[in-house]
Amino acid sequence: MAVVRPPKTQRPAASGLFLFQHRNPLEHIRLLIGWDDREAVGSHVFLQSVIEKCSLPIDVTILTPKILKGLGIGTDGSNNFSKARFAGPFIYGFKGYSIFMDGADMLALVDLKDLWMQRDIWSAVQVVKHDYIPRNKRKYIGTALESKNESYPRKQWSSLILWNNNYYGHRVLTPEFVNEQPGNYLHRFSWIPDDRIGSLDKGWNYLVDEDNQAKATKIAHYTNGLPGFEHYRNSEHSAEWKQAWCNMNEGLQYPIHSER
């Protein structure tokens, strides 16, 4: 299938005018997050952190297995939603803006409103443009998710995406198209000209225990493994993750075990 791209145009000089700084104060954030049954606790803790920090209403869509089955999108990575994230513009009808976040291995340390206000009309997507080589050869050590931790161009760019769903070029991203494309095509945003891939501050996708990161963390990304996994229990920002887990269980008066 041929990739459709809009005519190349020049970015307006007064780019500041194209940031959303004066919007409806109660405008809803549209948040799309990943889900994997093997690290379900991570998604719950992440949502707890968002609830605690965010000052805007949030509409959350979770890429659960049933939703992925309905979309007909498989996976080619270490988690179930490695390709489905690119169906975000389709899910939202190619209209408005949305945020995709891995979610399952992340923690919000600041208000997502501050990220939402970074929307730029010119950019097709906005991402943290990481440039690093992973410290560790394997990730998710000691879990059902354990796998090689490979290095490749634009690694982790797609783990947090501020989508401009209105961008015409995204209309190729039907479920069928997404499912057919190789992972490297999707994760490198190959259907988008480089000048339409906007940048976000590194703090918005802080890769825990990796090199070349921001000094201030806004979103902690436990890309090697959750603090809930034994091997990573004392990783950077593990205290904040554990506190969110405790807050999530507030009101629980006794340990509960499955009776299945």
N, C-alpha and C positions, 0 to 999 in steps of 0.2 A: 504494500500500500504506500503510495507516494505521500511524503510529508508536505503539508500545506503550510506555507509561511507567509505572513503579511509582507507588503512592500517595506523595504528598509527605510527608515526615517531617522532624522537626527534628534537626539535628546534635547528638549528645551533647555536653554541656558539657565533660566530661573527655576532650577529643580526644586528649591524649597517650597515653591507655590504648589507643588504636586504632592506634598505630604499632607496626610489627613490630621491636621492639628485642631480643627474646629468643627467637630462632628457632634451629632446627637449624643449627649453625655450618657444615655442609657442604651445606646446602640448595642445589639447583641454581638458577641464574638462567636464565630462559627469555628468550632474546634473538632478536628478529625484525629483520632488516635488509634494506634495499633493495639492488637490483642493477641496473646499467645497463651493457651491454657497452661503451658509449662512454667510460666512466670506470671500467673494471674494476680498474685499479690502485688506485683509491681505496678500494674495498671490501677489497682484500687488505691495504693499509697499515692501514686501520682495525682489522681483525681482529688484525694484528700488535700494535697498541697495546693492544688488549684483553687479548691473551695475556700481554703483558709486565706489565700493571698489576693484573689481576683476581686476587683471592685466593679466590674461590669457584668451584666447577665451573660451567661454562656450557654450556647446550644451545642451539646456534645454528641458526636456520632462515633461509635466504636466499631472498628473493623473486625467483627466477630466471625467465627467460621461460617455461620449461617448466611451472613451478609456476603462473604467472599464466594460462597457457593452460588448464591443468587446472581452475583455479578459474573460468575464464570471465570474468575481470576485465580490462577495458581500461584506458586511461589518458586523462587530459585535461590533463596538465601537461607540464612540461619534462623529466620523467624517466618511466621505464617503470612505476614503482611508486607513482605519485601517489595512486591510489585503493586499491590492493591493501593498503596498510597498515591500512586500516579493517576488513579481514577477520581481523585478529589474534585477537579473541575467538573467532571461528568456528574458526580453525585450532587453537586450544587447547581446543576443546570447551566453551567458555563456563565454564571452571573455572580457579581459581587466578589467578595474576598473571603478567604478562609485560611486557617492555620492547620498544617499537618504536623504532628509530633509523634515520634516513636511511642512516647508515653510510658510504655511498659517498663522501660529502664531509665526513666527520668524523674526529676523532682523540681517543682517550681519553687524558687527561693524569693521571687519578686512577683509583683502584680502583672498578669498577662496583658492588662490594659496598655502598659508601656510598650509592649511588642506590637499590639494591634494598631497603635498610633504611628507606627513606622511605615504604614502602607504607602507605596509610591506608585502613582498611576503609570509611570514610564516602564517600570519593571514587570516582566512576566512572572517572575518569582523573585523572592529575596531569601537568601540563605547565608549561613556562616561558611565562608570559603576556607575551610581547613586545609592546611598544607603540612602534613606530618607523616611520620613513619611509626606505626604502632610499636610500643615498647615490648609487648608480649606476643609470642608466636601463636598462642591459643587463647580463647576466650570462653567464658561460662564454664570454667574448670570445675569438674566434679558434679555437673548437672546433666540433664537430658539434652540440653542445648549446646553442650561442648562442641567446639569446632575450631578450625584453623582461623587465625586472625590475619587475613591477607592484606597486603598493601596494594592500593590501586589508585589511579587518578581520581580526584574529587571525592575521595573517601569521606563519608559522613555528611556531605553536603545535603543529601536528601533526607537526613534524619529529623530535620526541622525545616519546614517550608512555609513561607508566607506567600500564599497563592493569590495572584490576580486572575481570578477565574474568567474575567472578561476578555483576556488576551486572546485574539483570534486564533493564534497558532495552537492553543490548547485543544481546539475542537477535534484534533486527531485522536485525542486521548479517550476513545471509547473503550469499554471493557475488552472488546475483541482485540483492538489494537494493542492495548497494554499487555494483554496475555500473550500475544504473539512476539513481542519485542524481547531481545536479550537484555539481561539486567544491566550490562554496561551502557547500552543505549539510553535506558531510562534514568539510571542514577547519575549520568553525566549531563542530563538535560539536553540531549543531542538535537532535539527538535527546536531548540531556542537559540537564536544568535547570542553570542557571548555578551554583547553589550546590553542585552535585555535581562541578564541574570544579575540582579542587584545584591548588594552586600549588607549583612547585618553584623553588629558588634559581636565579637567572639564570645562574650559572656552569655549570649542567648543560646549557645550550644556548647557548654563547657565540658570537654571530654575528661572525665575523672581519671587521674593517674596516667595522663598522657603528656607529652611535651608540646611546647609551642601553643600554650593556652592563654586565655585572658587572665588578668589579675583579679578581676571581680566576677564572681559567678552569679548569673541570673537564673539559668536553667542548668542544673547538674545532670549530666548524661553519663550514667554508669555503663558505658559501652562495653566494658570487659565483663561485667557481672554485677548484679544487685548486691547491696549490703545484706540482704536477706539470705544470700548464698554463703555457705560456710567459708569458702575460700576468700571472699571479699568483705567479710564482716567488719573489718577495721579499715576499709578503704576511705579515701578522702570524702568528706561530706556524708560519712556513714551515720554520724550522730543526728544530723537533720532528718535523714531518711527514717531512722528508728523512732524519732520523736513523732513524725507524721504517722507512722504505723501505730504508735500508742494512741495518738489522737483519734485515729480511725476506729479504734476499738473502745473508745470511751463509752461507758455505760454497760460494758460487758462485765458481769460479776463473777464468772467462773470460767475455767478453761473448757472449751467446747471441742469435742472430737467427733469425726464422722461416724455415724452409726451404720453405714452401708456395709 
